[in-house]
Amino acid sequence: MTFSIILLQITLGIILFFLINWIGKHSYSLGYMQISIFVRVEEAPALNFLIRILSPIIYIIICSSVLYYFQLDKFVQHFYLVNIYYIVFRLAFNLITNRGLLINWYRQALNWAAIILLSYFVYSKIIAVKANLLPDFTSLNNELWIIIIVFLFHVTNNIRLSQDGTVRRKQNYLRKRYLYFKKLYGKKISEITNGGALEFISYAIIIYEDFNRPKIVRLAETLSFRIRKEPHTLGVMQVYTDKAISDFESVIKGVNKIKEAYNTYIEKNSINKENFQNFAAYWHIISDYNKGQGYVYEIQELTDILVEAFYCKTPEAPQPLFPIEMMES
């Protein structure tokens, strides 16, 4: 194969990666399960299977049909490689963005093997022969198999899979990311927050933002900022700034912002032991950092997970969650 053929097929594989992510995001209300740092029940396993396995197959059928239509037959050579390039790119992306701990590698291996085998089968039996691309509706067998497939889909879509493995992977991911960031920024965070819940809100935001803006994305954002010179959110805590800052500087700015929001809440509400409300404080502090109901709920949930895993089981765990001593700091 020539370089132009390989380049086009690699490009189509990368496009498929972003296309499937987009489809998954907009199919969430239908039960599609995206990668997440939170444990969620997989409501529609059959739908997930169809999106992950059949989407690449449908994609190469459509793309090859378009190439045939424009008389670009040479680019269809070994077209099953498009899906292999897609798998390689997805694997590299997950490893580069530190998401390997969240992945069920056994299931992924089965998914990828199925995609490769189906891709090669479809290529050799259908795509490689132009005439086979169009469906044959002259036989009743087609309609019969469609009915069977729809029936099996609805049956398997009601299956609920065990979440034990997912829980373990996500707990392991959160533990390792927490310990990693604690090693990098723990001393400075403790110095600013004096410990307690503000410290864990800080870690929750760092882990959450790092998951959504991994290191490679942050480097691209910093490069874009240096070129465009426009204010932007930068660093591991995604702090809004008009000058380039490092991850460490973003942590200092971000944690100080969290503490300022806490102090503002304390002053406005004249908080004391009798009327202190954790939920209201959570909401004020997190929404001050980044508005949006979904963001607040997820940071609050992540904070609670970290507190339960690393703080509440220790003898020095403060009660209530936000220690009263912090009001005077």
C-alpha positions in Angstrom: 0.0 0.0 0.0 1.2 3.5 -0.7 1.8 6.2 1.9 -1.4 8.1 0.8 -3.6 5.0 1.4 -2.1 4.4 4.8 -2.4 8.1 5.8 -6.0 8.2 4.8 -6.9 5.1 6.6 -5.1 6.2 9.8 -7.0 9.5 9.5 -10.3 7.7 9.2 -9.4 5.6 12.2 -8.8 8.7 14.3 -12.0 10.3 13.1 -13.9 7.1 14.1 -12.5 7.5 17.7 -13.9 11.0 18.1 -17.2 10.0 16.3 -17.8 7.0 18.6 -17.1 9.2 21.6 -19.6 11.8 20.3 -22.2 9.1 19.7 -21.6 7.7 23.2 -22.0 11.1 24.8 -25.3 11.8 23.1 -26.6 8.2 23.7 -26.1 8.5 27.5 -29.8 9.0 28.1 -30.4 5.7 26.3 -28.1 3.8 28.6 -24.7 4.1 26.9 -21.9 3.8 29.5 -19.0 6.1 29.2 -15.7 5.9 30.9 -15.9 7.7 34.3 -14.2 7.9 37.6 -17.6 7.2 39.3 -19.3 3.8 39.7 -22.4 3.7 37.6 -24.8 0.9 36.9 -24.6 -0.3 33.3 -28.3 0.0 32.4 -28.1 -1.2 28.7 -25.2 -3.7 28.1 -26.6 -4.7 24.7 -26.6 -1.1 23.6 -23.1 -0.6 24.8 -22.0 -3.7 22.9 -23.7 -2.6 19.7 -22.2 0.9 19.9 -18.7 -0.3 20.6 -18.6 -3.4 18.3 -20.9 -2.6 15.4 -20.2 1.1 15.0 -16.7 0.6 13.6 -18.1 -2.0 11.2 -20.9 0.3 10.0 -18.3 3.1 9.7 -16.0 1.2 7.3 -19.0 0.1 5.2 -20.2 3.7 4.8 -16.7 5.1 4.2 -15.8 2.4 1.6 -19.1 3.1 -0.2 -18.3 6.8 -0.4 -14.8 6.0 -1.7 -16.3 3.7 -4.3 -18.8 6.3 -5.3 -16.0 8.8 -6.0 -14.0 6.2 -7.9 -11.3 6.1 -5.2 -11.2 2.3 -5.2 -7.5 2.1 -4.4 -8.1 3.6 -0.9 -10.4 0.7 -0.1 -7.5 -1.8 -0.2 -7.2 -3.7 3.1 -9.9 -1.3 4.5 -10.3 -3.4 7.7 -7.0 -1.7 8.8 -9.1 1.5 9.5 -10.6 -0.2 12.6 -7.2 -1.5 13.7 -5.8 2.0 13.6 -8.8 3.1 15.6 -8.1 0.5 18.3 -4.4 1.5 18.4 -5.3 5.2 18.8 -7.9 4.5 21.5 -5.4 2.3 23.4 -2.7 5.0 23.1 -5.2 7.8 24.2 -6.3 5.8 27.3 -2.7 5.1 28.4 -1.4 8.7 27.8 -4.3 10.2 29.7 -3.8 7.8 32.7 -7.1 6.0 32.2 -5.6 2.5 32.1 -6.6 1.8 35.7 -10.3 2.4 34.9 -10.5 0.0 32.0 -11.7 -3.6 32.1 -8.9 -4.9 30.0 -10.4 -8.4 29.6 -13.6 -6.9 28.2 -11.7 -4.5 26.0 -9.6 -7.3 24.6 -12.7 -9.2 23.7 -14.3 -6.1 22.2 -11.2 -5.3 20.1 -10.8 -8.9 19.0 -14.5 -8.9 17.9 -14.0 -5.6 16.0 -10.9 -6.9 14.2 -12.5 -10.3 13.2 -15.8 -8.7 12.1 -13.9 -6.0 10.2 -11.8 -8.5 8.3 -14.9 -10.7 7.6 -17.0 -7.7 6.3 -14.0 -6.5 4.2 -13.3 -9.8 2.6 -17.0 -10.8 2.0 -18.7 -7.5 1.4 -16.4 -4.4 1.0 -13.9 -6.0 -1.3 -16.7 -6.9 -3.7 -18.6 -3.8 -4.7 -21.8 -5.6 -5.6 -22.1 -7.0 -2.1 -22.4 -3.6 -0.5 -26.0 -3.2 -1.4 -28.6 -5.2 0.7 -30.6 -7.9 -0.9 -34.3 -7.5 0.0 -35.6 -10.1 -2.4 -35.3 -12.9 0.2 -37.5 -13.3 3.3 -34.4 -14.6 5.2 -33.2 -11.0 5.6 -36.4 -9.9 7.4 -36.4 -13.1 9.5 -32.9 -12.4 10.8 -33.7 -8.8 11.5 -36.6 -9.9 13.7 -34.3 -12.4 15.5 -31.6 -9.7 16.1 -34.1 -7.2 17.4 -35.5 -9.9 19.8 -32.0 -10.8 21.1 -31.2 -7.2 21.5 -34.2 -6.5 23.8 -33.5 -9.7 25.8 -29.8 -9.1 26.4 -30.4 -5.4 27.0 -32.2 -6.3 30.3 -29.2 -8.2 31.6 -27.5 -6.4 34.6 -23.8 -7.1 34.9 -21.9 -7.3 38.2 -20.3 -4.0 39.2 -17.7 -5.6 41.6 -14.9 -5.3 39.0 -15.8 -1.8 38.1 -15.9 -0.7 41.7 -12.4 -2.2 42.4 -10.9 -0.6 39.3 -12.3 2.9 40.1 -11.3 2.7 43.7 -7.8 1.7 42.7 -7.7 4.5 40.2 -8.9 7.1 42.7 -6.5 5.8 45.4 -3.5 6.0 43.0 -4.4 9.4 41.7 -5.0 10.8 45.2 -1.6 9.4 46.4 0.1 10.7 43.3 -1.2 14.3 43.7 -0.7 14.2 47.5 3.0 13.4 46.9 3.2 16.3 44.4 1.1 19.0 46.1 0.2 17.6 49.5 2.5 19.9 51.5 1.3 23.0 49.9 -2.4 22.0 50.0 -2.2 21.2 53.7 -0.4 24.5 54.4 -3.1 26.5 52.7 -6.2 24.6 54.0 -4.9 23.4 57.4 -6.3 20.0 56.6 -10.0 19.0 56.9 -12.6 19.0 54.2 -11.2 21.8 52.2 -8.1 19.7 51.6 -10.3 16.9 50.2 -12.4 19.2 48.1 -9.1 20.4 46.6 -8.0 16.9 45.8 -11.4 16.1 44.4 -11.2 19.0 42.0 -7.6 18.2 41.0 -8.5 14.5 40.2 -11.7 15.5 38.4 -10.0 18.2 36.3 -7.0 16.0 35.5 -9.3 13.3 34.3 -11.1 15.7 32.0 -8.0 17.7 31.1 -5.1 15.2 31.1 -1.5 16.4 30.9 -1.3 16.2 27.1 -4.4 18.4 26.8 -3.1 20.9 29.3 0.1 21.1 27.3 -1.9 21.9 24.2 -3.9 24.5 26.1 -0.7 26.2 27.4 0.7 26.2 23.9 -2.5 27.7 22.5 -2.4 30.3 25.3 1.2 31.4 24.5 0.2 31.8 20.8 -3.2 33.6 21.2 -2.4 35.5 24.5 -6.0 35.3 25.6 -7.1 34.6 29.2 -7.8 30.9 29.6 -8.2 28.2 32.2 -4.8 26.5 32.7 -3.0 24.0 34.9 -4.2 20.9 36.6 -6.8 22.8 38.6 -8.0 24.7 35.5 -7.6 28.2 37.0 -8.7 31.1 34.9 -5.6 33.3 34.3 -4.2 35.9 31.9 -0.6 34.6 32.1 1.0 31.2 31.6 1.2 29.1 34.8 2.4 25.7 35.8 0.4 22.9 37.3 1.9 23.7 40.7 1.0 27.4 40.4 -2.5 26.4 39.4 -2.8 24.3 42.6 -1.8 27.3 44.7 -4.3 29.6 43.0 -7.0 27.0 42.9 -6.7 26.0 46.6 -6.6 29.6 47.7 -9.8 30.2 45.7 -11.4 27.3 47.5 -10.4 28.7 50.9 -11.6 32.2 50.0 -15.0 30.8 49.1 -15.2 29.0 52.4 -14.3 32.1 54.4 -16.9 34.1 52.5 -19.5 31.5 53.3 -18.5 31.5 57.0 -18.7 35.3 57.2 -22.0 35.7 55.3 -23.8 33.0 57.3 -22.3 33.6 60.8 -21.6 29.9 61.1 -21.2 28.1 64.4 -21.4 24.6 65.7 -25.2 24.7 66.2 -26.2 25.8 62.7 -23.4 24.6 60.5 -24.6 22.9 57.3 -22.2 20.8 55.3 -24.3 20.6 52.2 -24.8 24.3 51.9 -21.1 24.9 52.4 -20.2 22.3 49.8 -22.6 23.9 47.3 -21.2 27.4 47.8 -17.5 26.5 47.7 -17.7 24.2 44.7 -20.1 26.3 42.6 -17.9 29.3 43.3 -15.0 27.4 41.8 -17.0 26.2 38.7 -20.7 26.8 38.3 -22.9 24.1 37.0 -25.2 21.7 38.9 -23.6 18.6 37.4 -20.1 19.8 38.3 -21.1 20.5 41.9 -22.7 17.1 42.4 -19.8 15.2 41.0 -17.2 17.1 42.9 -19.2 16.7 46.1 -19.6 12.9 45.4 -15.9 12.6 44.7 -15.0 14.5 47.9 -17.2 12.2 49.9 -15.5 9.2 48.4 -12.0 10.5 49.2 -13.0 11.5 52.8 -14.5 8.0 53.4 -11.5 6.2 51.9 -8.6 8.3 53.4 -9.9 10.4 56.3 -13.0 9.3 58.1 -11.5 5.9 59.1 -8.7 7.6 61.0 -8.9 8.5 64.7 -8.3 12.2 64.0 -11.2 12.5 61.6 -13.0 15.8 62.5 -16.7 16.0 63.2 -18.5 17.8 61.6 -16.8 17.3 58.2 -15.7 20.9 58.0 -13.9 21.4 61.4 -14.9 24.5 63.3 -11.2 25.3 63.9 -10.9 26.2 60.1 -13.2 29.1 60.6 -10.5 31.0 62.4 -7.7 30.1 60.0 
